[in-house]
Amino acid sequence: MSTTVSRASLDQKLALAKRCSREATLAGAKAAAVATIASAIPTLASVRMLPWAKANINPTGQALIVSTVAGMAYFIAADKKILSLARRHSFEQAPEHLKNTSFQGTGRPHPAFFRP
C-alpha cells in the first residue's frame, strides 16, 4: 500500500512548520529578554549589597547566572509554544467524530487546559 502525497500538500505542511518555528522563536526571544532583566537586577544588586556575594561572585559568575536563566526561559517558552501549536493543528486536522470530546453528563465545561 503506497500512498502518494501531492507536492502542494508537502509545501503547505512545510509552510506551516516554518510559521510555527518562527512563532516559537519569537516567543522564546521575548521570554529570554524578560528573564534577562528579571535575573540581572537582583544579581547585580546582590553583588553590590551583600558581602558574601561581593566576595564570591565575580563578573563571570554574574554573567553565567543571567545567561543561564535567559537560556532556560528561551527553551521553555519555545517548547511550550511548539507544543501548543502542534496540539491546535492536530485538533484542526482531526476527523469530526474525534473533535467532539466533551462529556455532557456533568453539566460543567472542561477546564481550559483540555480545550485546544
C-alpha positions as CSV (number, residue, x, y, z in Angstrom):
1,M,0.0,0.0,0.0
2,S,1.8,3.1,-1.1
3,T,0.1,6.4,-0.8
4,T,1.0,9.4,-2.9
5,V,1.5,12.8,-1.4
6,S,1.0,15.8,-3.6
7,R,3.6,18.5,-3.9
8,A,1.0,21.1,-2.8
9,S,0.3,19.2,0.4
10,L,4.0,19.0,1.2
11,D,4.5,22.7,0.5
12,Q,1.6,23.5,2.8
13,K,3.0,21.4,5.6
14,L,6.4,23.0,5.2
15,A,5.0,26.5,5.3
16,L,3.0,25.6,8.4
17,A,6.2,24.2,10.1
18,K,8.2,27.3,9.2
19,R,5.4,29.6,10.6
20,C,5.3,27.6,13.8
21,S,9.0,27.7,14.1
22,R,9.1,31.4,13.7
23,E,6.3,31.9,16.3
24,A,8.2,29.7,18.7
25,T,11.4,31.6,18.2
26,L,9.7,34.9,18.8
27,A,8.0,33.6,22.0
28,G,11.4,32.3,23.2
29,A,13.2,35.5,22.5
30,K,10.5,37.5,24.4
31,A,10.8,35.2,27.4
32,A,14.6,35.4,27.3
33,A,14.5,39.2,27.2
34,V,12.2,39.3,30.2
35,A,14.2,36.7,32.1
36,T,17.4,38.5,31.5
37,I,16.1,41.7,33.1
38,A,14.4,39.8,35.9
39,S,17.6,37.9,36.8
40,A,20.1,40.7,36.1
41,I,18.6,43.2,38.5
42,P,18.7,41.0,41.7
43,T,22.1,39.5,40.7
44,L,23.8,42.9,40.2
45,A,22.0,44.3,43.3
46,S,23.1,41.4,45.5
47,V,26.7,41.7,44.4
48,R,26.8,45.3,45.4
49,M,24.9,45.0,48.7
50,L,25.6,41.5,50.2
51,P,29.2,40.9,51.5
52,W,29.1,37.2,50.7
53,A,28.0,37.8,47.1
54,K,30.6,40.6,46.7
55,A,33.4,38.3,47.8
56,N,32.3,35.1,46.0
57,I,30.6,36.1,42.7
58,N,32.9,37.6,40.1
59,P,31.7,39.2,36.9
60,T,32.0,35.8,35.1
61,G,29.7,34.2,37.6
62,Q,27.2,37.1,37.3
63,A,27.1,36.6,33.5
64,L,26.7,32.9,33.9
65,I,23.7,33.3,36.2
66,V,22.0,35.8,33.9
67,S,22.7,33.8,30.7
68,T,21.6,30.5,32.2
69,V,18.3,32.0,33.3
70,A,17.8,33.6,29.8
71,G,18.6,30.3,28.0
72,M,16.3,28.3,30.2
73,A,13.5,30.8,29.6
74,Y,14.1,30.7,25.8
75,F,13.9,27.0,25.5
76,I,10.9,26.5,27.9
77,A,8.8,29.2,26.2
78,A,9.7,28.0,22.7
79,D,8.9,24.4,23.6
80,K,5.6,25.4,25.1
81,K,4.7,27.4,22.0
82,I,5.6,24.5,19.7
83,L,3.6,22.0,21.7
84,S,0.5,24.3,21.9
85,L,0.7,24.9,18.1
86,A,1.1,21.2,17.4
87,R,-1.8,20.4,19.6
88,R,-4.0,23.0,17.9
89,H,-3.1,21.9,14.4
90,S,-3.6,18.2,15.2
91,F,-7.0,19.0,16.6
92,E,-7.9,21.1,13.5
93,Q,-6.9,18.2,11.2
94,A,-8.7,15.5,13.2
95,P,-11.8,13.8,11.8
96,E,-15.1,15.2,13.0
97,H,-16.0,12.2,15.1
98,L,-12.9,12.8,17.2
99,K,-13.3,16.5,17.7
100,N,-16.4,16.3,19.9
101,T,-14.7,15.0,23.1
102,S,-16.9,16.8,25.6
103,F,-18.7,14.7,28.1
104,Q,-22.2,16.1,28.6
105,G,-23.0,14.2,31.9
106,T,-21.6,16.7,34.4
107,G,-23.0,19.9,33.1
108,R,-19.6,21.6,33.5
109,P,-17.3,22.6,30.6
110,H,-13.8,21.1,30.5
111,P,-11.1,23.1,32.2
112,A,-9.1,25.4,29.9
113,F,-6.2,23.0,29.6
114,F,-8.3,20.4,27.9
115,R,-9.5,22.7,25.2
116,P,-7.4,23.3,22.1
